[in-house]
Amino acid sequence: MPTPAVADLAAASDVIHTRRGERVGLRFVTSKDAEALQSYVRSLSPRSRHKRFLGALSELPKAVLEDFVALGRNDRYSLIATMEQDGAESIVAEARYALDRETGRVEFGLSVHDRWQGHGIGPALIANLERRALGLGGVTLSGDALRTNDVMIALARKAGFTIRPHADDWTLVRFEKALSADHPRRVFVR
């Protein structure tokens, strides 16, 4: 399946909702978002950053940030979830996913800002990622989490992922889910 044009992706957006029905815009990250994404990462608690990036960091290293905002490079995509707060767009979550075209595996990682955890953004974001993975031609969706990350493990379990010890790292678990052709294929709304 061909990769969508970068300009098409940059213009694409979607909407998910919190448990209380609050609107959360979901769109691809572009180079214009680098500073806002870095600010978001810095604003996460040290614990949330450690869980998301599987280690200690206070901000994204320059090369990692550049990779995050390079839309579609090597079949990698970054999303930000935003909400209108005090008249300004504010990032409340982010996700990154990558397609391995040989295996059809789509790997992802995500974070929800500490302030918005428990509001249903994580489950809505995972459901959206499933549709996006199918749209890319993915057959499985998977990710890694620290084995102490009870919230992510519970979220993955609730979303139907199988949880297993990671084959290469005893501190991690791998969660994986076969993508179903029955899942709605709508990738994003323009």
C-alpha positions as CSV (number, residue, x, y, z in Angstrom):
1,M,0.0,0.0,0.0
2,P,1.5,3.4,-1.0
3,T,2.4,5.9,1.7
4,P,0.1,8.9,1.7
5,A,1.7,12.2,0.5
6,V,3.3,14.2,3.3
7,A,1.2,17.2,2.5
8,D,-2.0,15.1,2.7
9,L,-0.9,13.8,6.1
10,A,0.0,17.2,7.4
11,A,-3.5,18.5,6.6
12,A,-5.3,15.4,8.0
13,S,-6.9,15.5,11.4
14,D,-9.3,13.4,13.5
15,V,-11.3,13.9,16.7
16,I,-11.4,11.7,19.8
17,H,-13.3,12.5,23.0
18,T,-12.6,12.3,26.7
19,R,-15.0,10.2,28.9
20,R,-16.9,13.4,29.6
21,G,-17.3,14.1,25.9
22,E,-14.7,16.9,25.6
23,R,-13.3,17.3,22.1
24,V,-9.7,16.3,21.6
25,G,-8.2,17.1,18.2
26,L,-5.7,14.6,16.8
27,R,-3.3,15.5,14.1
28,F,0.1,14.6,12.7
29,V,3.2,16.5,14.1
30,T,5.1,18.7,11.6
31,S,8.3,20.6,12.0
32,K,6.3,23.6,13.1
33,D,5.3,21.6,16.2
34,A,8.8,20.9,17.4
35,E,8.9,23.5,20.2
36,A,5.4,22.7,21.4
37,L,6.2,19.0,21.5
38,Q,9.4,19.5,23.4
39,S,7.5,21.7,25.9
40,Y,4.9,19.0,26.3
41,V,7.6,16.4,27.0
42,R,9.3,18.7,29.5
43,S,5.9,19.3,31.3
44,L,5.3,15.6,31.9
45,S,6.2,14.4,35.4
46,P,9.6,12.6,35.6
47,R,7.6,9.4,36.3
48,S,5.5,9.8,33.1
49,R,8.6,10.6,31.0
50,H,10.3,7.5,32.4
51,K,7.3,5.3,31.6
52,R,6.9,6.7,28.1
53,F,10.5,6.7,27.0
54,L,11.6,3.7,29.1
55,G,14.3,5.6,30.9
56,A,15.2,8.9,32.5
57,L,15.2,12.0,30.4
58,S,14.1,15.6,30.9
59,E,13.5,16.4,27.2
60,L,13.8,14.8,23.8
61,P,17.3,14.8,22.5
62,K,17.7,16.9,19.4
63,A,18.0,14.0,17.0
64,V,15.0,12.2,18.5
65,L,12.9,15.4,18.3
66,E,13.9,15.9,14.7
67,D,12.8,12.3,14.0
68,F,9.5,12.8,15.8
69,V,8.7,15.8,13.5
70,A,9.9,14.2,10.2
71,L,6.4,13.2,9.1
72,G,6.4,9.8,7.4
73,R,10.1,9.3,7.3
74,N,10.8,5.6,7.3
75,D,7.1,4.9,7.7
76,R,7.2,6.6,11.2
77,Y,4.4,8.9,12.2
78,S,3.9,11.1,15.3
79,L,0.6,12.4,16.5
80,I,-0.4,15.0,19.0
81,A,-3.7,15.2,20.8
82,T,-4.7,18.8,21.5
83,M,-7.5,20.6,23.4
84,E,-8.5,24.2,23.5
85,Q,-7.5,25.5,26.9
86,D,-7.8,29.2,27.9
87,G,-8.1,30.1,24.3
88,A,-5.0,28.3,23.1
89,E,-4.3,24.9,21.7
90,S,-2.6,22.7,24.3
91,I,-1.0,19.3,23.7
92,V,-2.6,16.7,26.1
93,A,-1.2,13.5,24.6
94,E,1.1,12.2,21.9
95,A,1.7,9.0,20.1
96,R,4.3,7.6,17.7
97,Y,3.9,4.6,15.5
98,A,6.0,2.9,12.9
99,L,5.2,0.3,10.2
100,D,7.5,-2.6,9.3
101,R,6.4,-3.3,5.8
102,E,8.0,-6.7,5.7
103,T,6.1,-8.1,8.7
104,G,3.1,-5.8,8.8
105,R,3.8,-5.0,12.4
106,V,3.0,-1.5,13.6
107,E,4.7,-0.6,16.8
108,F,3.6,2.3,18.9
109,G,4.2,4.3,22.1
110,L,2.1,7.0,23.6
111,S,1.8,9.3,26.6
112,V,-1.1,11.3,28.1
113,H,-0.2,14.3,30.1
114,D,-0.5,13.8,33.9
115,R,-3.3,16.3,34.1
116,W,-5.4,14.3,31.6
117,Q,-4.7,10.7,32.7
118,G,-7.9,8.9,33.6
119,H,-10.1,10.9,31.3
120,G,-10.3,8.2,28.5
121,I,-7.8,9.8,26.1
122,G,-5.5,6.8,26.2
123,P,-8.2,4.2,25.2
124,A,-9.5,6.6,22.5
125,L,-6.0,7.1,21.1
126,I,-5.3,3.4,21.0
127,A,-8.6,2.8,19.1
128,N,-7.6,5.5,16.7
129,L,-4.1,4.0,16.3
130,E,-5.7,0.6,15.4
131,R,-7.6,2.3,12.5
132,R,-4.5,4.1,11.4
133,A,-2.4,0.9,11.5
134,L,-5.0,-0.9,9.3
135,G,-5.0,2.0,6.9
136,L,-1.2,1.5,6.5
137,G,-1.7,-2.2,5.8
138,G,-0.6,-3.3,9.3
139,V,-1.6,-6.8,10.5
140,T,-0.5,-6.5,14.1
141,L,-0.2,-3.6,16.5
142,S,2.3,-3.9,19.3
143,G,4.4,-2.0,21.8
144,D,6.6,-2.3,24.8
145,A,6.1,-1.0,28.4
146,L,8.1,-1.2,31.6
147,R,6.8,-4.2,33.5
148,T,6.1,-1.7,36.4
149,N,3.9,0.4,34.2
150,D,0.6,-1.0,35.5
151,V,-1.5,1.7,33.9
152,M,-0.3,1.0,30.3
153,I,-0.5,-2.8,30.9
154,A,-4.1,-2.4,32.1
155,L,-4.9,-0.2,29.2
156,A,-3.5,-2.6,26.7
157,R,-5.2,-5.6,28.3
158,K,-8.6,-3.7,28.2
159,A,-8.0,-2.9,24.5
160,G,-7.6,-6.6,23.8
161,F,-3.8,-6.9,23.6
162,T,-1.9,-10.0,24.7
163,I,0.7,-9.2,27.3
164,R,4.0,-11.2,27.4
165,P,7.4,-10.8,28.9
166,H,9.7,-9.1,26.4
167,A,12.1,-11.5,24.7
168,D,15.2,-9.2,25.0
169,D,14.7,-7.2,28.2
170,W,13.4,-8.5,31.5
171,T,12.4,-5.0,32.6
172,L,9.8,-4.8,29.8
173,V,6.7,-6.5,28.6
174,R,5.4,-6.7,25.0
175,F,1.8,-6.2,24.2
176,E,0.5,-7.3,20.8
177,K,-2.9,-7.4,19.0
178,A,-3.8,-8.9,15.7
179,L,-5.6,-6.2,13.6
180,S,-9.0,-7.3,12.4
181,A,-10.4,-6.5,9.0
182,D,-13.7,-6.0,10.8
183,H,-12.3,-2.9,12.5
184,P,-13.5,0.3,10.9
185,R,-10.9,1.4,8.3
186,R,-11.5,5.1,8.5
187,V,-8.1,6.5,9.1
188,F,-8.8,10.2,9.6
189,V,-11.3,12.9,8.8
190,R,-10.4,15.9,6.7
